[in-house]
Amino acid sequence: MKKRIRKTISAAAILLSAGILYYVINRLTGFAIPCPFHLLTGLYCPGCGISRMFISLFQLDFVTAFHQNAGVLILSPLLIILAVVSIISYIKTGNMPNSRWFNILAIFLICCFVLFGVLRNIPYFSFLAPF
């Protein structure tokens, strides 16, 4: 169990460091990683605008964060619940959770993101596209 805790903390530290480094590079140079799906198709994927959303949240600009990626922002509490449950289950057992409610929540989130990805590319829902 101690080994899994160390691995989890190491992974979290690497992700946090990468996020901070990306934020600093973005603020200093304006460089941002483009979305390959958007570059290839011209359409917005469910993840388009996540980086800008996190940067806006870091600056406590919630309105801009909502406009950058409303789907992820609205569903983030459920994503956090899934992540915390997964991490706790991994630390305790070494496996991912396999409960019915966990699977239903994961499928629900996938459906929401697919729906969000479709809606944000329909002109009537253009307010869902990042600016």
C-alpha positions, -999 to 999 in steps of 0.1 A, spaced: 0 0 0 29 24 8 42 18 -27 9 27 -43 7 59 -21 42 69 -33 33 62 -69 1 83 -66 19 112 -50 46 110 -76 21 110 -104 2 140 -89 34 159 -84 44 153 -120 9 164 -133 10 195 -110 45 204 -121 36 200 -158 5 222 -153 25 249 -136 52 248 -162 26 250 -190 9 280 -173 43 298 -169 52 291 -205 18 302 -217 19 335 -197 55 343 -208 54 334 -244 17 330 -253 24 295 -266 -5 271 -263 -8 235 -274 -33 235 -303 -61 208 -305 -52 183 -332 -89 175 -337 -97 211 -343 -67 215 -366 -77 185 -387 -115 191 -389 -122 227 -380 -146 214 -354 -144 218 -316 -139 186 -296 -153 183 -260 -118 192 -247 -112 223 -268 -105 252 -244 -96 232 -214 -62 248 -210 -76 283 -213 -104 273 -189 -78 262 -163 -58 294 -168 -90 314 -163 -98 295 -131 -63 300 -119 -69 338 -123 -104 334 -107 -121 345 -139 -151 321 -137 -171 338 -166 -142 333 -190 -136 298 -177 -172 290 -185 -169 303 -220 -137 284 -227 -152 250 -218 -186 250 -202 -189 212 -203 -158 204 -183 -164 232 -159 -200 221 -151 -191 184 -149 -159 189 -130 -175 181 -96 -185 147 -110 -150 143 -126 -134 150 -92 -156 125 -75 -146 98 -101 -110 107 -97 -110 106 -59 -129 73 -58 -105 58 -83 -74 70 -64 -87 58 -31 -96 24 -46 -62 21 -63 -44 29 -30 -65 5 -10 -67 -25 -34 -45 -18 -63 -75 -19 -87 -99 5 -102 -134 6 -86 -159 -18 -102 -192 -8 -86 -224 -2 -105 -227 34 -95 -191 41 -106 -197 26 -140 -231 44 -144 -214 77 -135 -185 71 -159 -209 62 -188 -231 93 -180 -200 116 -182 -189 101 -215 -224 106 -229 -224 142 -216 -190 150 -232 -201 134 -266 -233 155 -265 -214 186 -255 -189 180 -284 -218 177 -309 -237 207 -295 -208 231 -295 -204 227 -333 -240 235 -341 -244 272 -350 -274 276 -326 -252 266 -297 -222 287 -308 -220 302 -272 -206 268 -262 -175 272 -285 -144 287 -269 -135 322 -278 
